[in-house]
């Protein structure tokens, strides 16, 4: 499958992300949130309101609070994090959040009821990092393997920071693109570009 199709499917299922409850394992969190989030999408679809604005609202309220946007943003900056001013960092994080919201909303519009199977008990509970393996199953199509990468924050909440789709880290792929773009046009231009998407 092409990377862009994997990204669309993966971002639809990252929504299986995380309502972090301190006692719950990452895999259970992903599964429980997926069930409620896809129920919301089903309601929107059944009412014929499946617009990007409607999906953006679901993403903003259900998903984005459970994505480690700050961690993702700093990873995306790579070598450019050195010497960045606080105000620029705040604006970059805001731009990344805007970009992710739009990306996930667009991807959720592609969701048509594919089955998501979560592999349980594959995350070490004594670590600050966890990986939850899932499979996306759709009739008459190859099964897609996804791994959700989560990080335990200082407030004991698990948050998603990356998805590995068919062996490709979406964070790493985007990081290379962002680092190169900052080198070419500068951080301010990249912030503007992310905000415009």
Phi and psi restraints in degrees (value plus and minus 20) as a CYANA .aco file:
   2 UNK   PHI     -90.8   -50.8
   2 UNK   PSI     131.1   171.1
   3 UNK   PHI     -78.4   -38.4
   3 UNK   PSI     -59.6   -19.6
   4 UNK   PHI     -85.4   -45.4
   4 UNK   PSI     -57.8   -17.8
   5 UNK   PHI     -86.5   -46.5
   5 UNK   PSI     -60.1   -20.1
   6 UNK   PHI     -82.0   -42.0
   6 UNK   PSI     -60.4   -20.4
   7 UNK   PHI     -81.3   -41.3
   7 UNK   PSI     -64.4   -24.4
   8 UNK   PHI     -81.9   -41.9
   8 UNK   PSI     -65.1   -25.1
   9 UNK   PHI     -87.2   -47.2
   9 UNK   PSI     -63.4   -23.4
  10 UNK   PHI     -83.8   -43.8
  10 UNK   PSI     -62.3   -22.3
  11 UNK   PHI     -88.6   -48.6
  11 UNK   PSI     -49.5    -9.5
  12 UNK   PHI     -84.5   -44.5
  12 UNK   PSI     -54.8   -14.8
  13 UNK   PHI    -116.8   -76.8
  13 UNK   PSI     -27.3    12.7
  14 UNK   PHI     -87.8   -47.8
  14 UNK   PSI     -40.9    -0.9
  15 UNK   PHI     -77.7   -37.7
  15 UNK   PSI     -38.6     1.4
  16 UNK   PHI     -90.5   -50.5
  16 UNK   PSI      -4.0    36.0
  17 UNK   PHI     -78.2   -38.2
  17 UNK   PSI    -136.9   -96.9
  18 UNK   PHI    -170.7  -130.7
  18 UNK   PSI      89.8   129.8
  19 UNK   PHI    -109.6   -69.6
  19 UNK   PSI      87.7   127.7
  20 UNK   PHI    -103.1   -63.1
  20 UNK   PSI      99.4   139.4
  21 UNK   PHI    -137.8   -97.8
  21 UNK   PSI     111.4   151.4
  22 UNK   PHI     -76.3   -36.3
  22 UNK   PSI     -55.5   -15.5
  23 UNK   PHI    -105.4   -65.4
  23 UNK   PSI     -37.9     2.1
  24 UNK   PHI    -105.1   -65.1
  24 UNK   PSI     118.4   158.4
  25 UNK   PHI     -90.5   -50.5
  25 UNK   PSI     132.5   172.5
  26 UNK   PHI     -75.6   -35.6
  26 UNK   PSI     -60.9   -20.9
  27 UNK   PHI     -85.5   -45.5
  27 UNK   PSI     -58.3   -18.3
  28 UNK   PHI     -88.5   -48.5
  28 UNK   PSI     -58.1   -18.1
  29 UNK   PHI     -80.0   -40.0
  29 UNK   PSI     -69.8   -29.8
  30 UNK   PHI     -78.3   -38.3
  30 UNK   PSI     -64.1   -24.1
  31 UNK   PHI     -87.1   -47.1
  31 UNK   PSI     -63.5   -23.5
  32 UNK   PHI     -88.2   -48.2
  32 UNK   PSI     -59.4   -19.4
  33 UNK   PHI     -89.8   -49.8
  33 UNK   PSI     -57.3   -17.3
  34 UNK   PHI     -77.9   -37.9
  34 UNK   PSI     -65.1   -25.1
  35 UNK   PHI     -79.6   -39.6
  35 UNK   PSI     -66.3   -26.3
  36 UNK   PHI     -92.8   -52.8
  36 UNK   PSI     -58.1   -18.1
  37 UNK   PHI     -86.0   -46.0
  37 UNK   PSI     -63.9   -23.9
  38 UNK   PHI     -88.9   -48.9
  38 UNK   PSI     -46.2    -6.2
  39 UNK   PHI     -85.3   -45.3
  39 UNK   PSI     -61.4   -21.4
  40 UNK   PHI     -82.7   -42.7
  40 UNK   PSI     -62.3   -22.3
  41 UNK   PHI     -83.8   -43.8
  41 UNK   PSI     -60.8   -20.8
  42 UNK   PHI     -79.2   -39.2
  42 UNK   PSI     -60.7   -20.7
  43 UNK   PHI     -83.1   -43.1
  43 UNK   PSI     -65.9   -25.9
  44 UNK   PHI     -81.8   -41.8
  44 UNK   PSI     -64.6   -24.6
  45 UNK   PHI     -84.3   -44.3
  45 UNK   PSI     -60.3   -20.3
  46 UNK   PHI     -88.5   -48.5
  46 UNK   PSI     -44.7    -4.7
  47 UNK   PHI    -108.5   -68.5
  47 UNK   PSI     -20.9    19.1
  48 UNK   PHI      51.8    91.8
  48 UNK   PSI       3.8    43.8
  49 UNK   PHI    -127.1   -87.1
  49 UNK   PSI       8.1    48.1
  50 UNK   PHI     -97.5   -57.5
  50 UNK   PSI      38.1    78.1
  51 UNK   PHI    -110.4   -70.4
  51 UNK   PSI     144.9   184.9
  52 UNK   PHI     -83.8   -43.8
  52 UNK   PSI     -53.8   -13.8
  53 UNK   PHI     -83.8   -43.8
  53 UNK   PSI     -61.8   -21.8
  54 UNK   PHI     -85.5   -45.5
  54 UNK   PSI     -62.4   -22.4
  55 UNK   PHI     -88.1   -48.1
  55 UNK   PSI     -56.5   -16.5
  56 UNK   PHI     -80.9   -40.9
  56 UNK   PSI     -58.9   -18.9
  57 UNK   PHI     -84.3   -44.3
  57 UNK   PSI     -62.4   -22.4
  58 UNK   PHI     -82.0   -42.0
  58 UNK   PSI     -64.4   -24.4
  59 UNK   PHI     -81.5   -41.5
  59 UNK   PSI     -66.6   -26.6
  60 UNK   PHI     -81.8   -41.8
  60 UNK   PSI     -60.0   -20.0
  61 UNK   PHI    -108.9   -68.9
  61 UNK   PSI     -56.7   -16.7
  62 UNK   PHI    -116.0   -76.0
  62 UNK   PSI     -53.3   -13.3
  63 UNK   PHI    -126.4   -86.4
  63 UNK   PSI     -72.5   -32.5
  64 UNK   PHI     -79.4   -39.4
  64 UNK   PSI     -52.9   -12.9
  65 UNK   PHI     -83.3   -43.3
  65 UNK   PSI     -32.0     8.0
  66 UNK   PHI    -136.1   -96.1
  66 UNK   PSI      -5.6    34.4
  67 UNK   PHI    -125.9   -85.9
  67 UNK   PSI     115.7   155.7
  68 UNK   PHI    -101.0   -61.0
  68 UNK   PSI      53.2    93.2
  69 UNK   PHI     -81.7   -41.7
  69 UNK   PSI     -59.6   -19.6
  70 UNK   PHI     -84.6   -44.6
  70 UNK   PSI     -66.9   -26.9
  71 UNK   PHI     -82.5   -42.5
  71 UNK   PSI     -65.1   -25.1
  72 UNK   PHI     -79.7   -39.7
  72 UNK   PSI     -64.9   -24.9
  73 UNK   PHI     -80.3   -40.3
  73 UNK   PSI     -65.6   -25.6
  74 UNK   PHI     -86.3   -46.3
  74 UNK   PSI     -55.4   -15.4
  75 UNK   PHI     -84.6   -44.6
  75 UNK   PSI     -61.4   -21.4
  76 UNK   PHI     -83.5   -43.5
  76 UNK   PSI     -53.5   -13.5
  77 UNK   PHI     -87.7   -47.7
  77 UNK   PSI     -51.2   -11.2
  78 UNK   PHI      33.5    73.5
  78 UNK   PSI    -148.9  -108.9
  79 UNK   PHI     -85.3   -45.3
  79 UNK   PSI     -39.4     0.6
  80 UNK   PHI     -97.2   -57.2
  80 UNK   PSI     -22.6    17.4
  81 UNK   PHI     -90.3   -50.3
  81 UNK   PSI     -44.9    -4.9
  82 UNK   PHI     -86.6   -46.6
  82 UNK   PSI     109.1   149.1
  83 UNK   PHI      59.3    99.3
  83 UNK   PSI     -17.7    22.3
  84 UNK   PHI     -91.1   -51.1
  84 UNK   PSI     118.1   158.1
  85 UNK   PHI    -100.5   -60.5
  85 UNK   PSI     133.1   173.1
  86 UNK   PHI     -76.0   -36.0
  86 UNK   PSI     -64.0   -24.0
  87 UNK   PHI     -82.6   -42.6
  87 UNK   PSI     -61.1   -21.1
  88 UNK   PHI     -84.4   -44.4
  88 UNK   PSI     -60.8   -20.8
  89 UNK   PHI     -80.9   -40.9
  89 UNK   PSI     -63.7   -23.7
  90 UNK   PHI     -82.9   -42.9
  90 UNK   PSI     -63.2   -23.2
  91 UNK   PHI     -87.8   -47.8
  91 UNK   PSI     -56.1   -16.1
  92 UNK   PHI     -86.6   -46.6
  92 UNK   PSI     -64.3   -24.3
  93 UNK   PHI     -79.7   -39.7
  93 UNK   PSI     -63.2   -23.2
  94 UNK   PHI     -81.7   -41.7
  94 UNK   PSI     -61.4   -21.4
  95 UNK   PHI     -86.3   -46.3
  95 UNK   PSI     -60.0   -20.0
  96 UNK   PHI     -84.1   -44.1
  96 UNK   PSI     -62.3   -22.3
  97 UNK   PHI     -81.8   -41.8
  97 UNK   PSI     -63.1   -23.1
  98 UNK   PHI     -80.3   -40.3
  98 UNK   PSI     -66.2   -26.2
  99 UNK   PHI     -81.4   -41.4
  99 UNK   PSI     -67.7   -27.7
 100 UNK   PHI     -83.2   -43.2
 100 UNK   PSI     -60.6   -20.6
 101 UNK   PHI     -78.4   -38.4
 101 UNK   PSI     -67.6   -27.6
 102 UNK   PHI     -85.2   -45.2
 102 UNK   PSI     -60.1   -20.1
 103 UNK   PHI     -83.9   -43.9
 103 UNK   PSI     -67.2   -27.2
 104 UNK   PHI     -87.5   -47.5
 104 UNK   PSI     -58.6   -18.6
 105 UNK   PHI     -82.1   -42.1
 105 UNK   PSI     -63.8   -23.8
 106 UNK   PHI     -82.9   -42.9
 106 UNK   PSI     -60.2   -20.2
 107 UNK   PHI     -87.8   -47.8
 107 UNK   PSI     -58.8   -18.8
 108 UNK   PHI     -84.0   -44.0
 108 UNK   PSI     -45.8    -5.8
 109 UNK   PHI     -88.2   -48.2
 109 UNK   PSI     -37.9     2.1
 110 UNK   PHI    -107.5   -67.5
 110 UNK   PSI     -29.4    10.6
 111 UNK   PHI     -89.2   -49.2
 111 UNK   PSI     106.2   146.2
 112 UNK   PHI    -148.1  -108.1
 112 UNK   PSI       8.2    48.2
 113 UNK   PHI      72.7   112.7
 113 UNK   PSI      -0.3    39.7
 114 UNK   PHI     -78.2   -38.2
 114 UNK   PSI     128.0   168.0
 115 UNK   PHI    -102.6   -62.6
 115 UNK   PSI     116.4   156.4
 116 UNK   PHI    -134.7   -94.7
 116 UNK   PSI     103.9   143.9
 117 UNK   PHI    -133.1   -93.1
 117 UNK   PSI     105.0   145.0
 118 UNK   PHI    -119.8   -79.8
 118 UNK   PSI     112.2   152.2
 119 UNK   PHI    -105.0   -65.0
 119 UNK   PSI     100.7   140.7
 120 UNK   PHI    -111.2   -71.2
 120 UNK   PSI     138.8   178.8
 121 UNK   PHI      39.4    79.4
 121 UNK   PSI      16.0    56.0
 122 UNK   PHI    -131.2   -91.2
 122 UNK   PSI     -11.0    29.0
 123 UNK   PHI    -133.5   -93.5
 123 UNK   PSI     115.0   155.0
 124 UNK   PHI     -97.8   -57.8
 124 UNK   PSI     106.0   146.0
 125 UNK   PHI     -99.9   -59.9
 125 UNK   PSI     -33.3     6.7
 126 UNK   PHI    -111.2   -71.2
 126 UNK   PSI     -13.0    27.0
 127 UNK   PHI    -129.8   -89.8
 127 UNK   PSI     139.3   179.3
 128 UNK   PHI    -103.5   -63.5
 128 UNK   PSI     -27.8    12.2
 129 UNK   PHI    -145.3  -105.3
 129 UNK   PSI     127.7   167.7
 130 UNK   PHI    -164.6  -124.6
 130 UNK   PSI     132.8   172.8
 131 UNK   PHI    -144.2  -104.2
 131 UNK   PSI     109.6   149.6
 132 UNK   PHI    -135.8   -95.8
 132 UNK   PSI      96.9   136.9
 133 UNK   PHI    -107.0   -67.0
 133 UNK   PSI     116.8   156.8
 134 UNK   PHI    -156.7  -116.7
 134 UNK   PSI     144.7   184.7
 135 UNK   PHI    -149.3  -109.3
 135 UNK   PSI     118.5   158.5
 136 UNK   PHI    -122.3   -82.3
 136 UNK   PSI      98.4   138.4
 137 UNK   PHI    -134.5   -94.5
 137 UNK   PSI     103.5   143.5
 138 UNK   PHI    -151.9  -111.9
 138 UNK   PSI     112.5   152.5
 139 UNK   PHI     -76.5   -36.5
 139 UNK   PSI     122.2   162.2
 140 UNK   PHI      41.5    81.5
 140 UNK   PSI       8.2    48.2
 141 UNK   PHI    -166.1  -126.1
 141 UNK   PSI     133.0   173.0
 142 UNK   PHI     -84.6   -44.6
 142 UNK   PSI     125.9   165.9
 143 UNK   PHI     -88.0   -48.0
 143 UNK   PSI     118.3   158.3
 144 UNK   PHI    -129.1   -89.1
 144 UNK   PSI     107.0   147.0
 145 UNK   PHI    -111.9   -71.9
 145 UNK   PSI     107.2   147.2
 146 UNK   PHI    -146.6  -106.6
 146 UNK   PSI     121.1   161.1
 147 UNK   PHI    -142.0  -102.0
 147 UNK   PSI     104.3   144.3
 148 UNK   PHI    -113.0   -73.0
 148 UNK   PSI     107.8   147.8
 149 UNK   PHI    -120.3   -80.3
 149 UNK   PSI     105.2   145.2
 150 UNK   PHI    -141.8  -101.8
 150 UNK   PSI     136.1   176.1
 151 UNK   PHI    -152.4  -112.4
 151 UNK   PSI     115.4   155.4
 152 UNK   PHI    -108.2   -68.2
 152 UNK   PSI      96.5   136.5
 153 UNK   PHI    -100.1   -60.1
 153 UNK   PSI     155.7   195.7
 154 UNK   PHI     -83.0   -43.0
 154 UNK   PSI     -44.1    -4.1
 155 UNK   PHI    -111.0   -71.0
 155 UNK   PSI      -4.3    35.7
 156 UNK   PHI      42.0    82.0
 156 UNK   PSI      11.2    51.2
 157 UNK   PHI    -129.2   -89.2
 157 UNK   PSI     112.3   152.3
 158 UNK   PHI     -98.6   -58.6
 158 UNK   PSI     113.4   153.4
 159 UNK   PHI    -155.3  -115.3
 159 UNK   PSI     123.2   163.2
 160 UNK   PHI     -97.4   -57.4
 160 UNK   PSI     116.7   156.7
 161 UNK   PHI    -145.7  -105.7
 161 UNK   PSI     -32.5     7.5
 162 UNK   PHI    -179.6  -139.6
 162 UNK   PSI     136.5   176.5
 163 UNK   PHI    -147.9  -107.9
 163 UNK   PSI     113.7   153.7
 164 UNK   PHI    -127.2   -87.2
 164 UNK   PSI      92.3   132.3
 165 UNK   PHI    -127.6   -87.6
 165 UNK   PSI      95.7   135.7
 166 UNK   PHI      31.7    71.7
 166 UNK   PSI      22.1    62.1
 167 UNK   PHI      64.0   104.0
 167 UNK   PSI     -20.1    19.9
 168 UNK   PHI    -128.2   -88.2
 168 UNK   PSI     100.9   140.9
 169 UNK   PHI     -95.9   -55.9
 169 UNK   PSI      98.1   138.1
 170 UNK   PHI     -88.4   -48.4
 170 UNK   PSI     -53.3   -13.3
 171 UNK   PHI     -85.1   -45.1
 171 UNK   PSI     -65.7   -25.7
 172 UNK   PHI     -83.5   -43.5
 172 UNK   PSI     -60.6   -20.6
 173 UNK   PHI     -83.5   -43.5
 173 UNK   PSI     -64.4   -24.4
 174 UNK   PHI     -89.8   -49.8
 174 UNK   PSI     -55.1   -15.1
 175 UNK   PHI     -79.7   -39.7
 175 UNK   PSI     -65.9   -25.9
 176 UNK   PHI     -79.6   -39.6
 176 UNK   PSI     -63.4   -23.4
 177 UNK   PHI     -82.8   -42.8
 177 UNK   PSI     -66.8   -26.8
 178 UNK   PHI     -86.3   -46.3
 178 UNK   PSI     -65.9   -25.9
 179 UNK   PHI     -79.2   -39.2
 179 UNK   PSI     -65.1   -25.1
 180 UNK   PHI     -84.1   -44.1
 180 UNK   PSI     -62.5   -22.5
 181 UNK   PHI     -85.0   -45.0
 181 UNK   PSI     -60.7   -20.7
 182 UNK   PHI     -82.6   -42.6
 182 UNK   PSI     -61.0   -21.0
 183 UNK   PHI     -81.8   -41.8
 183 UNK   PSI     -54.9   -14.9
 184 UNK   PHI     -99.4   -59.4
 184 UNK   PSI     -65.3   -25.3
 185 UNK   PHI    -142.5  -102.5
 185 UNK   PSI     -27.9    12.1
 186 UNK   PHI      74.6   114.6
 186 UNK   PSI     138.3   178.3
 187 UNK   PHI     -84.2   -44.2
 187 UNK   PSI     -61.4   -21.4
 188 UNK   PHI     -80.4   -40.4
 188 UNK   PSI     -61.4   -21.4
 189 UNK   PHI     -85.8   -45.8
 189 UNK   PSI     -60.1   -20.1
 190 UNK   PHI     -85.2   -45.2
 190 UNK   PSI     -59.9   -19.9
 191 UNK   PHI     -78.9   -38.9
 191 UNK   PSI     -65.6   -25.6
 192 UNK   PHI     -81.8   -41.8
 192 UNK   PSI     -61.4   -21.4
 193 UNK   PHI     -85.9   -45.9
 193 UNK   PSI     -61.9   -21.9
 194 UNK   PHI     -85.7   -45.7
 194 UNK   PSI     -57.5   -17.5
 195 UNK   PHI     -88.8   -48.8
 195 UNK   PSI     -46.1    -6.1
 196 UNK   PHI    -106.1   -66.1
 196 UNK   PSI     -26.8    13.2
